[in-house]
Amino acid sequence: MRTKRLIADIPGLQGPDEDFTLLKNIIRQHRGARDSARMAGKLLERFGGLGQVLHARDQDFNDIEGFGPDICEAFRTTRAIVRAVSQGAISRRPLLDNIDAVFAYCRTWLAGERREQFHLILLDKALRLIGHECLQIGTVDHVTVYPREVMHCAISRCASAIVLVHNHPSGNSRPSAADIAMTRQLEMIGRHMGIAIADHIIVGEAETFSFAGNGLLNESMQA
């Protein structure tokens, strides 16, 4: 029962107090109450939030007293469980019927990542989830997107529509001029190939931005 409660609490995290409590509870499965509180505090001081902690590399924890491979494995397991729960929430109906669930799913993959990544969510004709691919991992402020790879991925997976997803490690989820231009280019190519761009989602530190929700996709896609 404790594990179920822990998992259920994760998607609803809103701030530092919740991050501390949940992180402490994860660590407490492997350490005492005092050590878990101390370690949770140190981790949040260093990384800033639960998402950043769960996406950190094992070697980033080497100098934290009492930390070990068992806790690293617990973090990996927690991350995998959260992703599975989030994917389940968007797999039962057309993806864009619940945009908040889509945002939550994207954040389980990209919130806290320190380098920009570009992902594709692949959809069938009914806009139901059929796949998810990470196409590129870039630098702290740039990821290169190759239209040919995007379309090849969509065609090879028999997708009728795709959602573009990437993150801004800087924290600001607003699209750059380059983001908008890239989206326009992929929309144009997609129209010729029969592959719709259903949305482009940008994951920031605290907020998530939707091109469709902000009127930045062409009118035919929003219809």
C-alpha positions as CSV (number, residue, x, y, z in Angstrom):
1,M,0.0,0.0,0.0
2,R,2.8,2.4,0.8
3,T,4.3,1.9,-2.7
4,K,0.9,2.6,-4.4
5,R,0.5,5.8,-2.4
6,L,4.0,6.9,-3.3
7,I,3.4,6.3,-7.0
8,A,0.0,8.0,-7.0
9,D,1.6,11.1,-5.4
10,I,4.2,11.6,-8.1
11,P,2.2,13.2,-10.9
12,G,0.7,15.8,-8.6
13,L,3.9,17.2,-7.3
14,Q,3.7,21.0,-7.2
15,G,6.6,22.4,-5.2
16,P,9.7,21.9,-3.0
17,D,7.9,20.6,0.0
18,E,6.3,17.8,-2.0
19,D,9.6,17.1,-3.7
20,F,11.4,16.7,-0.3
21,T,8.7,14.5,1.1
22,L,8.6,12.1,-1.9
23,L,12.4,12.0,-2.2
24,K,12.8,11.3,1.5
25,N,10.2,8.4,1.2
26,I,12.0,6.9,-1.7
27,I,15.3,6.9,0.1
28,R,13.8,5.7,3.3
29,Q,13.1,2.3,1.7
30,H,16.9,1.8,1.9
31,R,18.1,4.1,4.7
32,G,16.8,5.2,8.2
33,A,14.5,8.2,8.6
34,R,17.3,10.6,9.7
35,D,19.6,9.7,6.9
36,S,16.8,9.8,4.3
37,A,15.9,13.4,5.4
38,R,19.5,14.5,5.3
39,M,20.2,13.0,1.9
40,A,16.9,14.3,0.4
41,G,17.9,17.8,1.6
42,K,21.4,17.6,0.1
43,L,20.0,16.3,-3.3
44,L,17.5,19.0,-3.6
45,E,20.0,21.7,-2.6
46,R,22.3,20.4,-5.4
47,F,19.9,19.6,-8.2
48,G,17.0,21.9,-7.5
49,G,14.0,19.5,-7.8
50,L,12.8,15.9,-7.9
51,G,12.8,15.8,-11.7
52,Q,16.5,16.8,-11.8
53,V,17.4,14.3,-9.1
54,L,15.7,11.4,-10.9
55,H,17.4,12.3,-14.2
56,A,20.9,12.8,-12.8
57,R,23.7,10.4,-13.6
58,D,24.9,7.8,-11.1
59,Q,28.3,9.5,-10.8
60,D,26.7,12.8,-9.8
61,F,25.9,11.2,-6.4
62,N,29.4,9.8,-5.6
63,D,30.3,12.4,-3.0
64,I,27.0,12.2,-1.1
65,E,27.6,10.4,2.2
66,G,25.6,7.2,2.5
67,F,24.5,7.1,-1.2
68,G,24.9,3.8,-3.0
69,P,23.9,1.7,-6.0
70,D,20.7,0.6,-4.3
71,I,19.4,4.2,-4.2
72,C,20.4,4.8,-7.8
73,E,18.5,1.7,-8.7
74,A,15.5,3.0,-6.7
75,F,15.6,6.2,-8.6
76,R,15.7,4.4,-12.0
77,T,12.8,2.2,-10.9
78,T,10.7,5.2,-9.7
79,R,11.4,7.0,-13.0
80,A,10.3,3.9,-15.0
81,I,7.1,3.4,-12.9
82,V,6.1,7.1,-13.3
83,R,6.6,6.9,-17.1
84,A,4.5,3.7,-17.3
85,V,1.7,5.2,-15.2
86,S,1.7,8.4,-17.4
87,Q,1.7,6.4,-20.6
88,G,-1.2,4.3,-19.4
89,A,-3.1,7.5,-18.8
90,I,-2.8,8.6,-22.5
91,S,-3.1,5.2,-24.2
92,R,-6.8,4.5,-23.7
93,R,-8.2,7.3,-25.9
94,P,-7.2,9.9,-28.5
95,L,-4.1,11.5,-27.2
96,L,-5.2,15.1,-27.3
97,D,-8.4,14.5,-25.5
98,N,-6.5,15.1,-22.2
99,I,-3.7,17.6,-22.8
100,D,-2.8,17.7,-19.1
101,A,-2.1,14.0,-19.2
102,V,0.0,14.5,-22.3
103,F,2.0,17.2,-20.5
104,A,2.5,15.0,-17.5
105,Y,3.7,12.2,-19.8
106,C,6.2,14.5,-21.6
107,R,7.5,15.8,-18.3
108,T,8.3,12.3,-17.0
109,W,10.7,12.0,-19.9
110,L,12.2,15.5,-20.1
111,A,11.7,17.6,-17.0
112,G,15.1,17.9,-15.3
113,E,17.2,16.8,-18.3
114,R,20.3,19.0,-18.6
115,R,20.6,18.7,-22.4
116,E,18.0,19.4,-25.0
117,Q,16.4,16.3,-26.5
118,F,14.0,15.9,-29.4
119,H,11.3,13.2,-29.1
120,L,8.4,12.0,-31.3
121,I,5.1,10.7,-30.1
122,L,3.6,8.6,-32.9
123,L,-0.2,8.4,-33.4
124,D,-2.6,6.4,-35.6
125,K,-5.5,7.8,-37.6
126,A,-7.6,8.1,-34.5
127,L,-4.8,10.0,-32.8
128,R,-4.1,7.2,-30.4
129,L,-0.6,6.4,-29.1
130,I,1.3,3.8,-31.1
131,G,4.9,4.7,-30.2
132,H,7.5,7.1,-28.7
133,E,11.0,7.7,-30.0
134,C,13.9,9.9,-28.8
135,L,15.5,11.1,-32.1
136,Q,18.2,13.4,-30.9
137,I,20.1,14.5,-27.8
138,G,21.9,17.9,-28.1
139,T,23.7,20.4,-25.9
140,V,22.5,22.5,-23.0
141,D,20.8,25.0,-25.4
142,H,20.4,23.3,-28.8
143,V,19.3,20.1,-30.4
144,T,19.5,19.5,-34.2
145,V,16.3,18.2,-35.8
146,Y,16.6,16.5,-39.2
147,P,13.3,16.5,-41.1
148,R,14.2,13.4,-43.0
149,E,14.7,11.4,-39.8
150,V,11.5,12.7,-38.4
151,M,9.5,11.6,-41.4
152,H,11.4,8.3,-41.8
153,C,10.5,7.5,-38.2
154,A,6.8,8.3,-38.7
155,I,6.6,6.3,-41.9
156,S,8.5,3.3,-40.5
157,R,6.0,3.2,-37.6
158,C,3.0,3.6,-39.8
159,A,2.0,6.8,-38.0
160,S,-0.7,9.1,-39.4
161,A,0.2,12.0,-37.1
162,I,3.0,12.9,-34.8
163,V,3.6,15.1,-31.7
164,L,6.9,16.9,-31.6
165,V,8.4,17.2,-28.1
166,H,11.5,18.8,-26.9
167,N,12.8,20.5,-23.7
168,H,14.4,23.7,-22.7
169,P,17.0,23.1,-19.9
170,S,17.1,26.9,-19.4
171,G,13.7,26.6,-17.8
172,N,11.7,28.9,-20.2
173,S,9.1,26.8,-22.1
174,R,8.3,29.6,-24.6
175,P,9.3,28.6,-28.2
176,S,12.2,30.4,-29.9
177,A,12.1,31.7,-33.4
178,A,14.0,28.6,-34.5
179,D,11.5,26.3,-32.8
180,I,8.7,28.0,-34.7
181,A,10.5,27.9,-38.0
182,M,11.4,24.2,-37.6
183,T,7.7,23.4,-36.8
184,R,6.5,25.2,-39.9
185,Q,9.0,23.3,-42.0
186,L,7.9,19.9,-40.6
187,E,4.2,20.9,-41.1
188,M,4.9,21.7,-44.8
189,I,6.8,18.4,-45.4
190,G,4.2,16.5,-43.4
191,R,1.3,17.8,-45.6
192,H,3.0,16.5,-48.7
193,M,3.6,13.1,-47.1
194,G,0.2,12.7,-45.4
195,I,1.6,13.0,-41.9
196,A,0.0,15.6,-39.6
197,I,1.7,17.5,-36.9
198,A,-0.8,17.2,-34.1
199,D,1.2,19.4,-31.7
200,H,4.6,20.6,-30.7
201,I,5.2,20.5,-26.9
202,I,8.1,22.2,-25.1
203,V,8.9,21.1,-21.6
204,G,10.4,23.8,-19.4
205,E,11.4,23.9,-15.7
206,A,7.9,24.5,-14.3
207,E,5.7,25.0,-17.3
208,T,4.9,23.1,-20.5
209,F,4.0,24.9,-23.8
210,S,1.7,23.6,-26.5
211,F,1.9,25.0,-30.1
212,A,-1.7,23.8,-30.7
213,G,-3.0,25.3,-27.5
214,N,-1.4,28.6,-28.4
215,G,-2.6,28.8,-32.0
216,L,0.8,28.2,-33.5
217,L,-0.2,25.3,-35.8
218,N,-1.8,25.9,-39.1
219,E,-5.6,26.0,-39.1
220,S,-6.2,22.7,-40.9
221,M,-4.3,20.9,-38.1
222,Q,-6.4,22.6,-35.3
223,A,-9.7,21.7,-37.0
